[in-house]
Amino acid sequence: MDGHRPFAEHRPLLFTIAYEITGTAADAEDVLQESYLRWSAADPDSIDNPRAYLATIVTRQALNALRSARRRREDYVGPWLPEPVATLPDVADDAVLADSLSFAMLVVLESLSPDQRAAFILREVFDFPYEEIAGATGKTPAAVRQLVHRAKEHVARRTPASTSMPGTGKTSRTASPPPRWAATCRP
């Protein structure tokens, strides 16, 4: 098996996972570079499911990058905002990235713990099974279910649905339509 092919084949998915966990395209690219080095050092014949293996490597590297970035931002004065990714020609056809999270959702995700963020993204955006997420995060499947549950509750609380218009008794929509997975976020 050509060692580069599985990585190249899954690169759009891997970039999206890294970007949605780290919040910046630059950090996502760094995560992919480090992940590729780890992938190229592995024995490809001993890997049964390259997609799951690569997602695990990328998730762990993204969590490490996210934790490191949070430590660096503790010294930063002012609000930190995630970096929206520009659509690149090589990933424009990727349906997952095209249906990616909005800037507002990235801000909400930033308020989750790194483990909650990774579990939520892998489960709700990419529909990974709890067992694969557990392997990627080093948690038990039960702990991952709890992380996802808490993340859903947190996201549901932080996502404004509507506001009342003073003096009219009516409400108006304040946000764009919710992402396709938002219905799963209601507790």
Buried (B, 14 or more C-beta within 10 A) or exposed (E): EEBEEBBEEBBBBBBBBBBBBBBBBEBBBBBBEBBBEBBEEBEBEEBEEBBBBBBBBBBBBBBBBBEEBEEEEEEEEEEEEBBBBEEEEEBEEBEBBEEBBEEBBBBBBBEBBBBBBBBBBBBBBBEBEBEBBBBBBEBEBEBBBBBBBBBBEBBBEBBEEEEEEEEEEEEEEEBEEBBEBBEEBEE
